[in-house]
Amino acid sequence: MDKNRDFKKRLLFLALSIVLNASSNALTVASHCGSAIWTASSVNLSEWFHFSLGAVLFVEGIAVVLANALLLKQFDWHRMLGNLVFMIPFSYLVGSISTGLDQHGFLNLPLSVRVVADILGIVGIGIAVSIYQRANIVLHPNDDLTYIVRFKFMHGKAATAQWISYIPAISLILLTFIVSRHIYAIGIGTILAFILQGIVTGWADQHVFPALKHHLNI
């Protein structure tokens, strides 16, 4: 496959994964059964500062961009710009889709339905991360953090890297709880995300679009 055709294929996978990731994150937020760790940290910051979820996702992402540069020990402006390019549609989609689900009464559905939706959202996030990490055109800063930890420090171990990369998000959740005495978006989905998201990502590497291989740049 020539380079131009390969790039177009990877670009298509990127677009698919952004929509899948944003929709899955929005599903976990709207279910109120527990969001993925990073999303949960953004929800708690959003409630604490009374800013929109989309805005908090974007600002939190910028902070992680800077943290990633420190881990790589260089300011890779192409990579950092790619992180920002990813965040714009992602943050907007998560905020708008979750708000739309709320407005259409998603919270009024039976708890069992919302729990299933939450689990599907967590699985969808793991699959989406696998797809755009392999395409590796641009990454969300949070997942770029996992990517850096995975291939720079953890010898490609997806689950271990995912758990380590959660430390900043968990710290933010604990901080907001200590200060505000309230906690949001934490539930069964959060626990499942902590345990399973890295495992799902590793599984998806092998079983979801297996012809799409990692394009490493660590």
C-alpha positions as CSV (number, residue, x, y, z in Angstrom):
1,M,0.0,0.0,0.0
2,D,1.5,3.4,-1.0
3,K,2.0,6.0,1.7
4,N,-0.8,8.3,0.4
5,R,-3.4,5.6,0.5
6,D,-2.2,4.4,3.9
7,F,-2.5,7.9,5.3
8,K,-6.0,8.3,3.9
9,K,-7.0,5.0,5.5
10,R,-5.5,6.1,8.9
11,L,-7.3,9.4,8.6
12,L,-10.6,7.6,8.1
13,F,-9.9,5.4,11.2
14,L,-9.1,8.6,13.1
15,A,-12.5,10.2,12.3
16,L,-14.3,7.0,13.2
17,S,-12.5,6.8,16.5
18,I,-13.2,10.4,17.5
19,V,-16.9,10.0,17.0
20,L,-16.9,6.6,18.8
21,N,-14.8,8.0,21.7
22,A,-16.9,11.1,22.2
23,S,-20.2,9.3,21.9
24,S,-19.1,6.6,24.3
25,N,-17.9,9.2,26.9
26,A,-21.1,11.1,26.5
27,L,-23.0,7.9,27.1
28,T,-21.2,7.3,30.4
29,V,-21.8,10.9,31.5
30,A,-25.6,10.8,30.7
31,S,-26.1,7.4,32.3
32,H,-25.1,8.8,35.7
33,C,-23.7,5.3,36.5
34,G,-20.0,6.3,36.4
35,S,-17.8,7.8,33.8
36,A,-14.3,6.9,32.6
37,I,-11.6,8.2,35.0
38,W,-10.5,11.3,33.0
39,T,-14.1,12.2,32.1
40,A,-15.1,11.8,35.7
41,S,-12.4,14.2,36.8
42,S,-13.6,16.8,34.2
43,V,-17.2,16.4,35.4
44,N,-16.2,17.0,39.0
45,L,-14.1,20.1,38.0
46,S,-17.1,21.3,35.9
47,E,-19.4,21.0,38.9
48,W,-16.9,22.6,41.2
49,F,-16.1,25.7,39.0
50,H,-19.5,25.8,37.3
51,F,-18.0,25.8,33.8
52,S,-19.3,23.8,30.9
53,L,-18.1,20.2,30.6
54,G,-16.7,20.9,27.1
55,A,-14.6,23.9,28.4
56,V,-13.2,21.9,31.3
57,L,-12.3,19.0,29.0
58,F,-10.4,21.4,26.8
59,V,-8.5,23.1,29.6
60,E,-7.7,19.8,31.3
61,G,-6.4,18.6,27.9
62,I,-4.0,21.5,27.6
63,A,-2.6,20.7,31.0
64,V,-1.9,17.2,29.9
65,V,-0.3,18.3,26.7
66,L,2.3,20.1,28.8
67,A,2.8,17.1,31.1
68,N,3.4,14.9,28.0
69,A,6.0,17.3,26.8
70,L,7.8,17.0,30.1
71,L,7.7,13.2,29.9
72,L,9.2,13.3,26.3
73,K,11.7,15.9,27.5
74,Q,10.9,18.1,24.4
75,F,8.3,20.4,23.0
76,D,7.2,18.5,19.9
77,W,5.1,21.3,18.4
78,H,3.6,19.1,15.7
79,R,2.5,16.5,18.3
80,M,1.2,19.2,20.7
81,L,-0.8,20.9,17.9
82,G,-2.2,17.5,17.0
83,N,-3.4,17.1,20.6
84,L,-5.2,20.4,20.3
85,V,-6.7,19.6,17.0
86,F,-8.1,16.3,18.5
87,M,-9.5,18.1,21.5
88,I,-11.7,20.6,19.7
89,P,-14.2,18.2,18.1
90,F,-13.9,15.7,20.9
91,S,-14.7,18.3,23.7
92,Y,-17.6,19.7,21.7
93,L,-19.1,16.3,20.8
94,V,-18.9,15.0,24.4
95,G,-20.5,18.1,25.8
96,S,-23.2,18.4,23.2
97,I,-24.1,14.7,23.0
98,S,-24.3,14.3,26.8
99,T,-26.5,17.4,27.0
100,G,-28.7,16.2,24.2
101,L,-29.1,12.8,26.0
102,D,-30.1,14.6,29.2
103,Q,-32.6,16.8,27.4
104,H,-34.2,13.7,25.8
105,G,-34.8,12.0,29.2
106,F,-32.0,9.5,29.1
107,L,-31.8,9.7,32.9
108,N,-35.5,8.6,33.1
109,L,-34.7,5.2,31.6
110,P,-34.6,2.2,34.0
111,L,-31.4,1.8,35.9
112,S,-30.6,-1.6,34.3
113,V,-30.7,0.1,30.8
114,R,-28.5,2.9,32.0
115,V,-26.0,0.4,33.5
116,V,-25.8,-1.5,30.2
117,A,-25.4,1.8,28.3
118,D,-22.6,2.8,30.7
119,I,-20.8,-0.5,30.2
120,L,-21.1,-0.2,26.5
121,G,-19.7,3.3,26.7
122,I,-16.6,2.1,28.7
123,V,-16.0,-0.6,26.1
124,G,-16.5,1.8,23.3
125,I,-13.9,4.2,24.8
126,G,-11.3,1.4,25.0
127,I,-11.9,0.4,21.4
128,A,-11.8,4.0,20.2
129,V,-8.5,4.5,22.0
130,S,-7.0,1.4,20.4
131,I,-8.1,2.6,16.9
132,Y,-6.6,6.1,17.1
133,Q,-3.5,5.1,18.9
134,R,-2.7,2.7,16.1
135,A,-3.6,5.3,13.4
136,N,-1.4,7.8,15.4
137,I,-2.1,10.9,13.3
138,V,-3.3,12.9,16.3
139,L,-4.2,11.8,19.8
140,H,-6.2,13.1,22.6
141,P,-3.7,14.3,25.2
142,N,-5.0,11.9,27.9
143,D,-4.5,9.0,25.6
144,D,-1.2,10.3,24.3
145,L,-0.1,10.2,27.9
146,T,-1.1,6.5,28.1
147,Y,0.6,6.0,24.7
148,I,3.9,7.6,26.0
149,V,3.8,5.6,29.2
150,R,2.9,2.4,27.4
151,F,5.7,2.4,24.8
152,K,8.4,4.5,26.5
153,F,8.2,3.0,30.0
154,M,5.9,-0.1,30.1
155,H,7.2,-2.1,27.1
156,G,3.9,-2.0,25.3
157,K,1.7,-3.2,28.2
158,A,-1.6,-1.4,27.6
159,A,-3.3,-2.2,30.9
160,T,-0.4,-1.2,33.1
161,A,0.2,2.0,31.2
162,Q,-3.5,2.9,31.5
163,W,-3.5,2.4,35.3
164,I,-0.4,4.6,35.7
165,S,-1.8,7.3,33.5
166,Y,-4.9,7.5,35.7
167,I,-3.0,8.9,38.6
168,P,-3.4,12.6,37.8
169,A,-7.1,12.2,37.1
170,I,-7.7,10.3,40.3
171,S,-5.8,13.0,42.2
172,L,-8.1,15.7,40.7
173,I,-11.2,13.7,41.7
174,L,-9.9,13.4,45.3
175,L,-9.0,17.1,45.4
176,T,-12.4,18.3,44.2
177,F,-14.0,16.0,46.8
178,I,-11.9,17.3,49.6
179,V,-12.6,20.9,48.7
180,S,-16.3,20.7,47.7
181,R,-17.4,17.6,49.7
182,H,-19.3,16.4,46.6
183,I,-18.4,13.8,44.0
184,Y,-19.9,13.3,40.6
185,A,-19.8,10.8,37.7
186,I,-18.3,8.1,40.0
187,G,-20.0,4.7,40.0
188,I,-19.8,1.2,38.5
189,G,-18.6,2.6,35.2
190,T,-15.7,4.3,36.8
191,I,-14.6,1.0,38.5
192,L,-15.0,-0.9,35.3
193,A,-13.1,1.8,33.4
194,F,-10.2,1.6,35.9
195,I,-10.0,-2.2,35.6
196,L,-11.0,-2.9,32.0
197,Q,-10.2,0.1,29.7
198,G,-6.6,-0.8,29.2
199,I,-7.4,-4.4,28.8
200,V,-10.1,-3.6,26.2
201,T,-7.6,-1.4,24.4
202,G,-5.1,-4.2,24.3
203,W,-7.8,-6.7,23.1
204,A,-9.0,-4.3,20.4
205,D,-5.5,-3.9,19.1
206,Q,-5.7,-7.6,18.1
207,H,-9.3,-8.0,17.2
208,V,-10.8,-4.7,16.0
209,F,-9.5,-3.8,12.6
210,P,-6.4,-6.0,13.1
211,A,-4.9,-4.9,9.8
212,L,-4.4,-1.4,11.4
213,K,-1.0,-1.6,13.0
214,H,0.7,0.8,15.4
215,H,2.6,3.6,13.8
216,L,5.0,4.3,16.7
217,N,6.7,7.7,17.1
218,I,8.2,7.3,20.6
